[in-house]
């Protein structure tokens, strides 16, 4: 079985029914606040009863969940399940979206399904939503893209979100073939998977895929797209595809192994995001020419009306996704690198890209200072170290100005794209749909050799 695929075993009845999944909404909180819009049945090992509508608080009391609200106070066990009566919803306050990224913010979100509250030995509490997969997808599709996005794109996103989740659950249940990176005195290489959630199947933010509730987000067009593609998956060689996606490739997509473990995935290869071929950008001279140009690509659009129809409002705050520029004074960058890495490089002397993937994304970067010199990778670690939040991507070139002693005084990064670049480019795919490409054409463009298959 190839890495990144869920093996299908029809003889075992695998994925012949819609699964119910557990989505982590809040984790490691001292207290959780919310509102019940309707009646909920409470079930735990220690208590049971009916909880009334209204605002509530939940906290960890010596390993037990304590619920308090207009209904009074109820002490339950370590885990507590609130099951809704028909038509009932719940809202949680203070949910962080875009955690660690430049669009991070807190908001209240409303959900369907069961609410699970779980206490731990550290005095904190987590909130988990138990919901059928197709209902989950209605929120994911609405959270990832605007309600006015082209319908063929919304359908494509429903298919890849469904496929990614199924592949992720299977991948989580088998041992890692490689540890997520390695560290030595000279080199730090890390990548970030989605296997570390032990209390739930998937989180609700960009670390997995966006699931921002239903109020103000789930719309009829998303619901129609999910219903039209119900049980439809992207498959390759008999396995469900690990259908990665991101915001904008910058003109060319990246290979799986340049962002995660060193195990090539045949349908997650680098391709030109255009009807004409752009060559690989894996050399410095090519990278400089590429990043400073604006080549034709599906995701190269400045059509404000089209972007408004594609992107949620908080994503439209990022207008320079195709080509971007970041500038730092040397001392400012020294502070960022020291804060993010936990290492004191002293005076920064140089930053040197050592290897690039075919999209131009740097996979290994040498940082040199008067007190330390270290090579870092992969792409997300580079993006983390060089920004108070994250750089848009690791597809950038570096320009420095130096003082009379030859010490850099300014670093200017010119970059391309937004995200890791592996798999489907959301803006590119939406532009394809807006110009008449079908769901199948869009998916076969980004996932080479993959096919569509209905499993339930």
CORGIPE-V102077 format. One record per residue. N is the residue number from 1. OMEGA is omega in radians with two decimals (999 if undefined). Layout:
n:N omega:OMEGA
n:N omega:OMEGA
//
This chain:
n:1 omega:-3.11
n:2 omega:3.10
n:3 omega:3.08
n:4 omega:3.13
n:5 omega:3.00
n:6 omega:-3.11
n:7 omega:3.11
n:8 omega:-3.13
n:9 omega:-3.06
n:10 omega:-3.10
n:11 omega:3.13
n:12 omega:-3.11
n:13 omega:-3.08
n:14 omega:3.12
n:15 omega:3.01
n:16 omega:3.10
n:17 omega:3.10
n:18 omega:3.13
n:19 omega:2.96
n:20 omega:-3.06
n:21 omega:3.13
n:22 omega:-3.08
n:23 omega:3.10
n:24 omega:-3.10
n:25 omega:3.10
n:26 omega:-3.08
n:27 omega:3.03
n:28 omega:3.12
n:29 omega:3.05
n:30 omega:3.13
n:31 omega:3.07
n:32 omega:3.13
n:33 omega:3.14
n:34 omega:-3.14
n:35 omega:3.05
n:36 omega:3.10
n:37 omega:-3.08
n:38 omega:-3.08
n:39 omega:3.14
n:40 omega:3.03
n:41 omega:3.13
n:42 omega:3.10
n:43 omega:3.01
n:44 omega:3.13
n:45 omega:-3.02
n:46 omega:-3.05
n:47 omega:3.08
n:48 omega:3.13
n:49 omega:-3.12
n:50 omega:3.10
n:51 omega:-3.02
n:52 omega:3.10
n:53 omega:3.09
n:54 omega:-3.12
n:55 omega:-3.13
n:56 omega:3.03
n:57 omega:3.07
n:58 omega:3.13
n:59 omega:3.11
n:60 omega:3.12
n:61 omega:3.12
n:62 omega:3.08
n:63 omega:3.07
n:64 omega:3.03
n:65 omega:3.01
n:66 omega:3.09
n:67 omega:3.11
n:68 omega:3.12
n:69 omega:3.12
n:70 omega:3.13
n:71 omega:-3.10
n:72 omega:-3.14
n:73 omega:-3.08
n:74 omega:3.08
n:75 omega:-3.12
n:76 omega:-3.13
n:77 omega:-3.11
n:78 omega:3.08
n:79 omega:-3.10
n:80 omega:-3.13
n:81 omega:3.03
n:82 omega:-3.09
n:83 omega:-3.05
n:84 omega:2.85
n:85 omega:-3.11
n:86 omega:3.10
n:87 omega:-3.10
n:88 omega:3.14
n:89 omega:3.01
n:90 omega:3.12
n:91 omega:3.02
n:92 omega:-3.14
n:93 omega:3.03
n:94 omega:3.07
n:95 omega:-3.12
n:96 omega:3.01
n:97 omega:-3.10
n:98 omega:-3.03
n:99 omega:3.12
n:100 omega:-3.13
n:101 omega:-3.00
n:102 omega:3.12
n:103 omega:-3.09
n:104 omega:3.08
n:105 omega:3.09
n:106 omega:3.10
n:107 omega:3.01
n:108 omega:-3.12
n:109 omega:-3.07
n:110 omega:-3.01
n:111 omega:2.93
n:112 omega:3.04
n:113 omega:-3.08
n:114 omega:3.06
n:115 omega:3.09
n:116 omega:3.08
n:117 omega:-3.03
n:118 omega:3.09
n:119 omega:3.10
n:120 omega:-3.07
n:121 omega:-3.11
n:122 omega:3.12
n:123 omega:-3.14
n:124 omega:-3.03
n:125 omega:3.10
n:126 omega:3.09
n:127 omega:-3.05
n:128 omega:3.10
n:129 omega:3.07
n:130 omega:-2.96
n:131 omega:3.07
n:132 omega:-3.06
n:133 omega:-3.06
n:134 omega:3.06
n:135 omega:3.06
n:136 omega:-3.09
n:137 omega:3.11
n:138 omega:3.11
n:139 omega:-3.14
n:140 omega:-3.11
n:141 omega:3.13
n:142 omega:-3.12
n:143 omega:-3.10
n:144 omega:-3.05
n:145 omega:-3.13
n:146 omega:3.12
n:147 omega:-3.08
n:148 omega:3.12
n:149 omega:-3.14
n:150 omega:-3.04
n:151 omega:3.13
n:152 omega:3.07
n:153 omega:3.14
n:154 omega:3.09
n:155 omega:3.12
n:156 omega:-3.12
n:157 omega:3.08
n:158 omega:-3.12
n:159 omega:-3.08
n:160 omega:3.09
n:161 omega:3.09
n:162 omega:-3.12
n:163 omega:-3.13
n:164 omega:-3.10
n:165 omega:-3.13
n:166 omega:3.12
n:167 omega:3.14
n:168 omega:-3.13
n:169 omega:3.11
n:170 omega:-3.12
n:171 omega:-3.13
n:172 omega:-3.03
n:173 omega:3.07
n:174 omega:-3.08
n:175 omega:3.06
n:176 omega:3.08
n:177 omega:3.10
n:178 omega:2.97
n:179 omega:-3.06
n:180 omega:3.05
n:181 omega:3.08
n:182 omega:-3.09
n:183 omega:3.00
n:184 omega:3.12
n:185 omega:-3.07
n:186 omega:-2.99
n:187 omega:3.07
n:188 omega:-3.13
n:189 omega:-3.14
n:190 omega:2.90
n:191 omega:-2.95
n:192 omega:3.10
n:193 omega:-3.11
n:194 omega:-3.05
n:195 omega:-2.98
n:196 omega:3.11
n:197 omega:-3.12
n:198 omega:-3.13
n:199 omega:-3.08
n:200 omega:-3.07
n:201 omega:-2.98
n:202 omega:3.08
n:203 omega:-2.98
n:204 omega:-3.04
n:205 omega:-3.04
n:206 omega:3.09
n:207 omega:3.03
n:208 omega:2.92
n:209 omega:-3.01
n:210 omega:3.08
n:211 omega:-2.95
n:212 omega:3.06
n:213 omega:-3.06
n:214 omega:-3.04
n:215 omega:3.09
n:216 omega:-3.08
n:217 omega:-3.11
n:218 omega:-3.08
n:219 omega:-3.06
n:220 omega:-3.13
n:221 omega:3.06
n:222 omega:3.13
n:223 omega:3.11
n:224 omega:-3.13
n:225 omega:3.13
n:226 omega:3.12
n:227 omega:-3.11
n:228 omega:-3.11
n:229 omega:-3.05
n:230 omega:3.09
n:231 omega:-3.10
n:232 omega:-3.07
n:233 omega:3.01
n:234 omega:-3.07
n:235 omega:3.08
n:236 omega:3.07
n:237 omega:3.08
n:238 omega:-3.13
n:239 omega:3.10
n:240 omega:-3.05
n:241 omega:2.97
n:242 omega:-2.90
n:243 omega:-3.14
n:244 omega:3.09
n:245 omega:-3.04
n:246 omega:-2.99
n:247 omega:-3.07
n:248 omega:-3.08
n:249 omega:-3.08
n:250 omega:3.08
n:251 omega:3.09
n:252 omega:-3.12
n:253 omega:-3.06
n:254 omega:3.09
n:255 omega:-3.13
n:256 omega:-3.00
n:257 omega:3.10
n:258 omega:3.09
n:259 omega:-3.10
n:260 omega:-3.04
n:261 omega:-3.05
n:262 omega:-3.12
n:263 omega:-3.09
n:264 omega:3.08
n:265 omega:-2.93
n:266 omega:3.14
n:267 omega:3.08
n:268 omega:-3.14
n:269 omega:-3.14
n:270 omega:3.12
n:271 omega:3.06
n:272 omega:-3.12
n:273 omega:-3.12
n:274 omega:3.08
n:275 omega:3.01
n:276 omega:-3.05
n:277 omega:2.95
n:278 omega:-3.13
n:279 omega:3.10
n:280 omega:-3.06
n:281 omega:-3.02
n:282 omega:3.06
n:283 omega:-3.04
n:284 omega:-3.13
n:285 omega:3.12
n:286 omega:3.14
n:287 omega:3.13
n:288 omega:3.14
n:289 omega:-3.07
n:290 omega:-3.05
n:291 omega:-3.12
n:292 omega:3.09
n:293 omega:3.04
n:294 omega:-3.08
n:295 omega:3.06
n:296 omega:3.07
n:297 omega:3.12
n:298 omega:-3.10
n:299 omega:3.06
n:300 omega:3.12
n:301 omega:3.03
n:302 omega:3.13
n:303 omega:-3.04
n:304 omega:-3.13
n:305 omega:3.10
n:306 omega:3.12
n:307 omega:3.11
n:308 omega:3.13
n:309 omega:-3.08
n:310 omega:-2.90
n:311 omega:2.95
n:312 omega:-3.02
n:313 omega:-3.09
n:314 omega:3.05
n:315 omega:3.14
n:316 omega:3.04
n:317 omega:3.11
n:318 omega:-3.06
n:319 omega:-3.04
n:320 omega:-3.02
n:321 omega:-3.07
n:322 omega:3.03
n:323 omega:-3.02
n:324 omega:-3.10
n:325 omega:3.08
n:326 omega:-3.11
n:327 omega:3.12
n:328 omega:2.81
n:329 omega:-3.07
n:330 omega:-3.11
n:331 omega:3.08
n:332 omega:-3.14
n:333 omega:3.07
n:334 omega:3.13
n:335 omega:-3.14
n:336 omega:-3.11
n:337 omega:3.12
n:338 omega:-3.13
n:339 omega:-3.06
n:340 omega:-3.06
n:341 omega:-3.01
n:342 omega:-3.11
n:343 omega:3.08
n:344 omega:-3.14
n:345 omega:-3.03
n:346 omega:3.08
n:347 omega:3.11
n:348 omega:-3.12
n:349 omega:-3.07
n:350 omega:2.94
n:351 omega:-2.99
n:352 omega:3.01
n:353 omega:-3.14
n:354 omega:3.10
n:355 omega:3.08
n:356 omega:2.97
n:357 omega:-3.10
n:358 omega:3.06
n:359 omega:-3.04
n:360 omega:-3.14
n:361 omega:3.12
n:362 omega:3.10
n:363 omega:3.05
n:364 omega:-3.08
n:365 omega:3.10
n:366 omega:3.08
n:367 omega:-3.06
n:368 omega:3.09
n:369 omega:-3.12
n:370 omega:-3.11
n:371 omega:-3.11
n:372 omega:3.03
n:373 omega:-3.04
n:374 omega:2.99
n:375 omega:-3.14
n:376 omega:3.07
n:377 omega:-0.07
n:378 omega:-2.89
n:379 omega:-3.08
n:380 omega:3.10
n:381 omega:3.08
n:382 omega:3.14
n:383 omega:3.14
n:384 omega:-3.04
n:385 omega:-2.98
n:386 omega:-3.13
n:387 omega:3.02
n:388 omega:3.05
n:389 omega:3.01
n:390 omega:2.91
n:391 omega:3.11
n:392 omega:3.11
n:393 omega:3.05
n:394 omega:3.06
n:395 omega:-3.12
n:396 omega:2.99
n:397 omega:-3.02
n:398 omega:3.02
n:399 omega:-3.13
n:400 omega:2.90
n:401 omega:-3.05
n:402 omega:3.10
n:403 omega:-3.05
n:404 omega:3.11
n:405 omega:-3.14
n:406 omega:3.13
n:407 omega:3.11
n:408 omega:2.99
n:409 omega:3.06
n:410 omega:3.04
n:411 omega:3.08
n:412 omega:3.11
n:413 omega:3.04
n:414 omega:-2.99
n:415 omega:-3.11
n:416 omega:3.00
n:417 omega:-3.07
n:418 omega:-3.14
n:419 omega:-3.05
n:420 omega:3.04
n:421 omega:-3.08
n:422 omega:3.10
n:423 omega:-3.01
n:424 omega:3.03
n:425 omega:-3.01
n:426 omega:-3.13
n:427 omega:3.10
n:428 omega:-3.14
n:429 omega:3.12
n:430 omega:3.08
n:431 omega:3.07
n:432 omega:-3.14
n:433 omega:-3.12
n:434 omega:3.13
n:435 omega:2.97
n:436 omega:3.10
n:437 omega:-3.14
n:438 omega:3.07
n:439 omega:-3.07
n:440 omega:3.12
n:441 omega:3.14
n:442 omega:-3.08
n:443 omega:3.13
n:444 omega:3.05
n:445 omega:-3.04
n:446 omega:-3.12
n:447 omega:-3.00
n:448 omega:3.12
n:449 omega:-3.13
n:450 omega:3.13
n:451 omega:3.08
n:452 omega:3.13
n:453 omega:3.13
n:454 omega:-3.06
n:455 omega:3.03
n:456 omega:999
//
